Amino acid sequence: MDIQTILVILLFMAAAFYVGRMLYRSISPKKGGCASGCGKCGADFSNVDPSKK
């Protein structure tokens, strides 16, 4: 095998791992928070005055 073939195989394996990890995270049960995973649910808005814009 030449170096290009090895690099293509490694790149393909890395991409397959990345996609598999994303699929696993989307299917696995969530540990808390909302379903979007954006991180806004954990923010503390208790000191924000809603009347000010």
PyMOL Python script that loads the backbone (N, CA, C, O; Angstrom):
from pymol import cmd

cmd.read_pdbstr("""\
ATOM      1  N   MET A   1       0.833  -1.190   0.000  1.00  0.00           N
ATOM      2  CA  MET A   1       0.000   0.000   0.000  1.00  0.00           C
ATOM      3  C   MET A   1       0.877   1.254   0.000  1.00  0.00           C
ATOM      4  O   MET A   1       1.900   1.321   0.682  1.00  0.00           O
ATOM      5  N   ASP A   2       0.460   2.210  -0.759  1.00  0.00           N
ATOM      6  CA  ASP A   2       1.203   3.458  -0.761  1.00  0.00           C
ATOM      7  C   ASP A   2       0.611   4.424   0.269  1.00  0.00           C
ATOM      8  O   ASP A   2      -0.442   4.153   0.846  1.00  0.00           O
ATOM      9  N   ILE A   3       1.273   5.517   0.487  1.00  0.00           N
ATOM     10  CA  ILE A   3       0.898   6.465   1.532  1.00  0.00           C
ATOM     11  C   ILE A   3      -0.455   7.120   1.257  1.00  0.00           C
ATOM     12  O   ILE A   3      -1.186   7.425   2.200  1.00  0.00           O
ATOM     13  N   GLN A   4      -0.802   7.341  -0.003  1.00  0.00           N
ATOM     14  CA  GLN A   4      -2.094   7.955  -0.320  1.00  0.00           C
ATOM     15  C   GLN A   4      -3.253   7.046   0.076  1.00  0.00           C
ATOM     16  O   GLN A   4      -4.264   7.518   0.597  1.00  0.00           O
ATOM     17  N   THR A   5      -3.112   5.767  -0.164  1.00  0.00           N
ATOM     18  CA  THR A   5      -4.164   4.812   0.197  1.00  0.00           C
ATOM     19  C   THR A   5      -4.339   4.764   1.712  1.00  0.00           C
ATOM     20  O   THR A   5      -5.462   4.726   2.213  1.00  0.00           O
ATOM     21  N   ILE A   6      -3.240   4.767   2.425  1.00  0.00           N
ATOM     22  CA  ILE A   6      -3.303   4.745   3.890  1.00  0.00           C
ATOM     23  C   ILE A   6      -3.977   6.010   4.410  1.00  0.00           C
ATOM     24  O   ILE A   6      -4.803   5.940   5.320  1.00  0.00           O
ATOM     25  N   LEU A   7      -3.634   7.165   3.843  1.00  0.00           N
ATOM     26  CA  LEU A   7      -4.250   8.419   4.278  1.00  0.00           C
ATOM     27  C   LEU A   7      -5.743   8.444   3.972  1.00  0.00           C
ATOM     28  O   LEU A   7      -6.523   8.941   4.784  1.00  0.00           O
ATOM     29  N   VAL A   8      -6.154   7.928   2.833  1.00  0.00           N
ATOM     30  CA  VAL A   8      -7.573   7.884   2.481  1.00  0.00           C
ATOM     31  C   VAL A   8      -8.319   6.972   3.440  1.00  0.00           C
ATOM     32  O   VAL A   8      -9.420   7.305   3.877  1.00  0.00           O
ATOM     33  N   ILE A   9      -7.738   5.829   3.772  1.00  0.00           N
ATOM     34  CA  ILE A   9      -8.376   4.897   4.714  1.00  0.00           C
ATOM     35  C   ILE A   9      -8.505   5.539   6.089  1.00  0.00           C
ATOM     36  O   ILE A   9      -9.552   5.425   6.727  1.00  0.00           O
ATOM     37  N   LEU A  10      -7.454   6.214   6.556  1.00  0.00           N
ATOM     38  CA  LEU A  10      -7.511   6.881   7.861  1.00  0.00           C
ATOM     39  C   LEU A  10      -8.548   8.002   7.872  1.00  0.00           C
ATOM     40  O   LEU A  10      -9.274   8.165   8.853  1.00  0.00           O
ATOM     41  N   LEU A  11      -8.619   8.761   6.805  1.00  0.00           N
ATOM     42  CA  LEU A  11      -9.601   9.841   6.712  1.00  0.00           C
ATOM     43  C   LEU A  11     -11.018   9.286   6.700  1.00  0.00           C
ATOM     44  O   LEU A  11     -11.906   9.834   7.354  1.00  0.00           O
ATOM     45  N   PHE A  12     -11.236   8.205   5.965  1.00  0.00           N
ATOM     46  CA  PHE A  12     -12.549   7.567   5.925  1.00  0.00           C
ATOM     47  C   PHE A  12     -12.935   7.034   7.302  1.00  0.00           C
ATOM     48  O   PHE A  12     -14.083   7.182   7.722  1.00  0.00           O
ATOM     49  N   MET A  13     -11.998   6.422   8.001  1.00  0.00           N
ATOM     50  CA  MET A  13     -12.283   5.892   9.342  1.00  0.00           C
ATOM     51  C   MET A  13     -12.608   7.022  10.312  1.00  0.00           C
ATOM     52  O   MET A  13     -13.499   6.876  11.148  1.00  0.00           O
ATOM     53  N   ALA A  14     -11.902   8.144  10.215  1.00  0.00           N
ATOM     54  CA  ALA A  14     -12.185   9.282  11.085  1.00  0.00           C
ATOM     55  C   ALA A  14     -13.568   9.860  10.797  1.00  0.00           C
ATOM     56  O   ALA A  14     -14.297  10.212  11.725  1.00  0.00           O
ATOM     57  N   ALA A  15     -13.936   9.959   9.518  1.00  0.00           N
ATOM     58  CA  ALA A  15     -15.256  10.474   9.156  1.00  0.00           C
ATOM     59  C   ALA A  15     -16.355   9.519   9.616  1.00  0.00           C
ATOM     60  O   ALA A  15     -17.394   9.971  10.097  1.00  0.00           O
ATOM     61  N   ALA A  16     -16.148   8.221   9.479  1.00  0.00           N
ATOM     62  CA  ALA A  16     -17.135   7.234   9.921  1.00  0.00           C
ATOM     63  C   ALA A  16     -17.298   7.288  11.441  1.00  0.00           C
ATOM     64  O   ALA A  16     -18.414   7.162  11.945  1.00  0.00           O
ATOM     65  N   PHE A  17     -16.204   7.473  12.170  1.00  0.00           N
ATOM     66  CA  PHE A  17     -16.280   7.598  13.627  1.00  0.00           C
ATOM     67  C   PHE A  17     -17.060   8.846  14.018  1.00  0.00           C
ATOM     68  O   PHE A  17     -17.883   8.800  14.932  1.00  0.00           O
ATOM     69  N   TYR A  18     -16.810   9.960  13.333  1.00  0.00           N
ATOM     70  CA  TYR A  18     -17.495  11.221  13.622  1.00  0.00           C
ATOM     71  C   TYR A  18     -18.998  11.097  13.381  1.00  0.00           C
ATOM     72  O   TYR A  18     -19.797  11.520  14.217  1.00  0.00           O
ATOM     73  N   VAL A  19     -19.382  10.527  12.255  1.00  0.00           N
ATOM     74  CA  VAL A  19     -20.800  10.373  11.942  1.00  0.00           C
ATOM     75  C   VAL A  19     -21.453   9.388  12.917  1.00  0.00           C
ATOM     76  O   VAL A  19     -22.575   9.615  13.370  1.00  0.00           O
ATOM     77  N   GLY A  20     -20.765   8.316  13.232  1.00  0.00           N
ATOM     78  CA  GLY A  20     -21.294   7.351  14.194  1.00  0.00           C
ATOM     79  C   GLY A  20     -21.489   7.958  15.571  1.00  0.00           C
ATOM     80  O   GLY A  20     -22.475   7.670  16.251  1.00  0.00           O
ATOM     81  N   ARG A  21     -20.553   8.797  15.980  1.00  0.00           N
ATOM     82  CA  ARG A  21     -20.664   9.470  17.286  1.00  0.00           C
ATOM     83  C   ARG A  21     -21.843  10.431  17.301  1.00  0.00           C
ATOM     84  O   ARG A  21     -22.556  10.516  18.301  1.00  0.00           O
ATOM     85  N   MET A  22     -22.062  11.160  16.200  1.00  0.00           N
ATOM     86  CA  MET A  22     -23.213  12.063  16.124  1.00  0.00           C
ATOM     87  C   MET A  22     -24.523  11.278  16.174  1.00  0.00           C
ATOM     88  O   MET A  22     -25.462  11.681  16.860  1.00  0.00           O
ATOM     89  N   LEU A  23     -24.590  10.176  15.460  1.00  0.00           N
ATOM     90  CA  LEU A  23     -25.798   9.347  15.485  1.00  0.00           C
ATOM     91  C   LEU A  23     -26.048   8.781  16.881  1.00  0.00           C
ATOM     92  O   LEU A  23     -27.183   8.774  17.358  1.00  0.00           O
ATOM     93  N   TYR A  24     -24.992   8.308  17.530  1.00  0.00           N
ATOM     94  CA  TYR A  24     -25.139   7.755  18.878  1.00  0.00           C
ATOM     95  C   TYR A  24     -25.644   8.807  19.856  1.00  0.00           C
ATOM     96  O   TYR A  24     -26.516   8.531  20.680  1.00  0.00           O
ATOM     97  N   ARG A  25     -25.092  10.011  19.763  1.00  0.00           N
ATOM     98  CA  ARG A  25     -25.525  11.085  20.672  1.00  0.00           C
ATOM     99  C   ARG A  25     -26.959  11.510  20.414  1.00  0.00           C
ATOM    100  O   ARG A  25     -27.659  11.900  21.349  1.00  0.00           O
ATOM    101  N   SER A  26     -27.413  11.445  19.170  1.00  0.00           N
ATOM    102  CA  SER A  26     -28.789  11.840  18.872  1.00  0.00           C
ATOM    103  C   SER A  26     -29.786  10.774  19.289  1.00  0.00           C
ATOM    104  O   SER A  26     -30.941  11.092  19.574  1.00  0.00           O
ATOM    105  N   ILE A  27     -29.366   9.519  19.332  1.00  0.00           N
ATOM    106  CA  ILE A  27     -30.268   8.419  19.695  1.00  0.00           C
ATOM    107  C   ILE A  27     -30.243   8.138  21.191  1.00  0.00           C
ATOM    108  O   ILE A  27     -31.270   7.773  21.764  1.00  0.00           O
ATOM    109  N   SER A  28     -29.098   8.301  21.829  1.00  0.00           N
ATOM    110  CA  SER A  28     -28.960   7.958  23.240  1.00  0.00           C
ATOM    111  C   SER A  28     -29.846   8.840  24.109  1.00  0.00           C
ATOM    112  O   SER A  28     -30.108   9.992  23.764  1.00  0.00           O
ATOM    113  N   PRO A  29     -30.313   8.297  25.247  1.00  0.00           N
ATOM    114  CA  PRO A  29     -31.171   9.094  26.138  1.00  0.00           C
ATOM    115  C   PRO A  29     -30.413  10.279  26.721  1.00  0.00           C
ATOM    116  O   PRO A  29     -29.234  10.182  27.061  1.00  0.00           O
ATOM    117  N   LYS A  30     -31.106  11.375  26.826  1.00  0.00           N
ATOM    118  CA  LYS A  30     -30.510  12.606  27.337  1.00  0.00           C
ATOM    119  C   LYS A  30     -30.414  12.538  28.863  1.00  0.00           C
ATOM    120  O   LYS A  30     -31.242  11.904  29.517  1.00  0.00           O
ATOM    121  N   LYS A  31     -29.412  13.188  29.414  1.00  0.00           N
ATOM    122  CA  LYS A  31     -29.210  13.194  30.858  1.00  0.00           C
ATOM    123  C   LYS A  31     -29.891  14.374  31.530  1.00  0.00           C
ATOM    124  O   LYS A  31     -29.956  14.423  32.758  1.00  0.00           O
ATOM    125  N   GLY A  32     -30.393  15.313  30.767  1.00  0.00           N
ATOM    126  CA  GLY A  32     -31.059  16.466  31.352  1.00  0.00           C
ATOM    127  C   GLY A  32     -31.079  17.614  30.372  1.00  0.00           C
ATOM    128  O   GLY A  32     -30.419  17.571  29.334  1.00  0.00           O
ATOM    129  N   GLY A  33     -31.825  18.622  30.699  1.00  0.00           N
ATOM    130  CA  GLY A  33     -31.910  19.781  29.829  1.00  0.00           C
ATOM    131  C   GLY A  33     -32.896  19.549  28.706  1.00  0.00           C
ATOM    132  O   GLY A  33     -33.635  18.565  28.699  1.00  0.00           O
ATOM    133  N   CYS A  34     -32.896  20.451  27.777  1.00  0.00           N
ATOM    134  CA  CYS A  34     -33.829  20.343  26.659  1.00  0.00           C
ATOM    135  C   CYS A  34     -33.232  19.489  25.545  1.00  0.00           C
ATOM    136  O   CYS A  34     -32.082  19.058  25.631  1.00  0.00           O
ATOM    137  N   ALA A  35     -34.006  19.253  24.522  1.00  0.00           N
ATOM    138  CA  ALA A  35     -33.582  18.357  23.459  1.00  0.00           C
ATOM    139  C   ALA A  35     -32.645  19.011  22.458  1.00  0.00           C
ATOM    140  O   ALA A  35     -31.970  18.305  21.708  1.00  0.00           O
ATOM    141  N   SER A  36     -32.583  20.334  22.421  1.00  0.00           N
ATOM    142  CA  SER A  36     -31.771  20.978  21.397  1.00  0.00           C
ATOM    143  C   SER A  36     -30.277  20.909  21.696  1.00  0.00           C
ATOM    144  O   SER A  36     -29.466  20.885  20.770  1.00  0.00           O
ATOM    145  N   GLY A  37     -29.904  20.876  22.959  1.00  0.00           N
ATOM    146  CA  GLY A  37     -28.502  20.783  23.324  1.00  0.00           C
ATOM    147  C   GLY A  37     -27.717  22.062  23.123  1.00  0.00           C
ATOM    148  O   GLY A  37     -26.492  22.026  23.012  1.00  0.00           O
ATOM    149  N   CYS A  38     -28.410  23.202  23.076  1.00  0.00           N
ATOM    150  CA  CYS A  38     -27.727  24.473  22.809  1.00  0.00           C
ATOM    151  C   CYS A  38     -27.086  25.058  24.062  1.00  0.00           C
ATOM    152  O   CYS A  38     -26.216  25.921  23.944  1.00  0.00           O
ATOM    153  N   GLY A  39     -27.479  24.627  25.248  1.00  0.00           N
ATOM    154  CA  GLY A  39     -26.892  25.116  26.475  1.00  0.00           C
ATOM    155  C   GLY A  39     -27.633  26.279  27.112  1.00  0.00           C
ATOM    156  O   GLY A  39     -27.227  26.737  28.181  1.00  0.00           O
ATOM    157  N   LYS A  40     -28.696  26.774  26.503  1.00  0.00           N
ATOM    158  CA  LYS A  40     -29.435  27.900  27.071  1.00  0.00           C
ATOM    159  C   LYS A  40     -30.218  27.492  28.313  1.00  0.00           C
ATOM    160  O   LYS A  40     -30.493  28.336  29.167  1.00  0.00           O
ATOM    161  N   CYS A  41     -30.577  26.235  28.431  1.00  0.00           N
ATOM    162  CA  CYS A  41     -31.392  25.791  29.564  1.00  0.00           C
ATOM    163  C   CYS A  41     -30.649  25.946  30.883  1.00  0.00           C
ATOM    164  O   CYS A  41     -31.282  26.119  31.924  1.00  0.00           O
ATOM    165  N   GLY A  42     -29.329  25.888  30.862  1.00  0.00           N
ATOM    166  CA  GLY A  42     -28.555  25.995  32.074  1.00  0.00           C
ATOM    167  C   GLY A  42     -28.209  27.424  32.449  1.00  0.00           C
ATOM    168  O   GLY A  42     -27.583  27.647  33.485  1.00  0.00           O
ATOM    169  N   ALA A  43     -28.595  28.394  31.642  1.00  0.00           N
ATOM    170  CA  ALA A  43     -28.259  29.787  31.909  1.00  0.00           C
ATOM    171  C   ALA A  43     -29.127  30.340  33.036  1.00  0.00           C
ATOM    172  O   ALA A  43     -30.292  29.967  33.176  1.00  0.00           O
ATOM    173  N   ASP A  44     -28.551  31.225  33.832  1.00  0.00           N
ATOM    174  CA  ASP A  44     -29.266  31.841  34.949  1.00  0.00           C
ATOM    175  C   ASP A  44     -29.733  33.231  34.535  1.00  0.00           C
ATOM    176  O   ASP A  44     -28.917  34.141  34.393  1.00  0.00           O
ATOM    177  N   PHE A  45     -31.035  33.403  34.340  1.00  0.00           N
ATOM    178  CA  PHE A  45     -31.618  34.676  33.944  1.00  0.00           C
ATOM    179  C   PHE A  45     -32.348  35.361  35.094  1.00  0.00           C
ATOM    180  O   PHE A  45     -33.199  36.218  34.856  1.00  0.00           O
ATOM    181  N   SER A  46     -32.034  35.002  36.322  1.00  0.00           N
ATOM    182  CA  SER A  46     -32.765  35.528  37.465  1.00  0.00           C
ATOM    183  C   SER A  46     -32.514  37.028  37.688  1.00  0.00           C
ATOM    184  O   SER A  46     -33.377  37.714  38.235  1.00  0.00           O
ATOM    185  N   ASN A  47     -31.351  37.547  37.275  1.00  0.00           N
ATOM    186  CA  ASN A  47     -31.059  38.949  37.513  1.00  0.00           C
ATOM    187  C   ASN A  47     -31.337  39.837  36.294  1.00  0.00           C
ATOM    188  O   ASN A  47     -30.939  41.002  36.287  1.00  0.00           O
ATOM    189  N   VAL A  48     -32.008  39.313  35.269  1.00  0.00           N
ATOM    190  CA  VAL A  48     -32.320  40.076  34.067  1.00  0.00           C
ATOM    191  C   VAL A  48     -33.681  40.752  34.224  1.00  0.00           C
ATOM    192  O   VAL A  48     -34.665  40.104  34.581  1.00  0.00           O
ATOM    193  N   ASP A  49     -33.729  42.051  33.956  1.00  0.00           N
ATOM    194  CA  ASP A  49     -34.981  42.800  34.038  1.00  0.00           C
ATOM    195  C   ASP A  49     -35.671  42.739  32.671  1.00  0.00           C
ATOM    196  O   ASP A  49     -35.144  43.284  31.702  1.00  0.00           O
ATOM    197  N   PRO A  50     -36.838  42.088  32.569  1.00  0.00           N
ATOM    198  CA  PRO A  50     -37.491  41.938  31.267  1.00  0.00           C
ATOM    199  C   PRO A  50     -38.067  43.244  30.734  1.00  0.00           C
ATOM    200  O   PRO A  50     -38.372  43.328  29.544  1.00  0.00           O
ATOM    201  N   SER A  51     -38.229  44.273  31.580  1.00  0.00           N
ATOM    202  CA  SER A  51     -38.815  45.519  31.110  1.00  0.00           C
ATOM    203  C   SER A  51     -37.810  46.356  30.312  1.00  0.00           C
ATOM    204  O   SER A  51     -38.217  47.230  29.547  1.00  0.00           O
ATOM    205  N   LYS A  52     -36.506  46.105  30.478  1.00  0.00           N
ATOM    206  CA  LYS A  52     -35.488  46.841  29.740  1.00  0.00           C
ATOM    207  C   LYS A  52     -35.176  46.120  28.436  1.00  0.00           C
ATOM    208  O   LYS A  52     -35.018  44.900  28.393  1.00  0.00           O
ATOM    209  N   LYS A  53     -35.093  46.917  27.374  1.00  0.00           N
ATOM    210  CA  LYS A  53     -34.762  46.322  26.076  1.00  0.00           C
ATOM    211  C   LYS A  53     -33.595  47.021  25.451  1.00  0.00           C
ATOM    212  O   LYS A  53     -33.173  46.656  24.354  1.00  0.00           O
TER     213      LYS A  53
END
""", "prot")
cmd.dss("prot")
cmd.show_as("cartoon", "prot")
cmd.util.cbc("prot")
cmd.orient("prot")
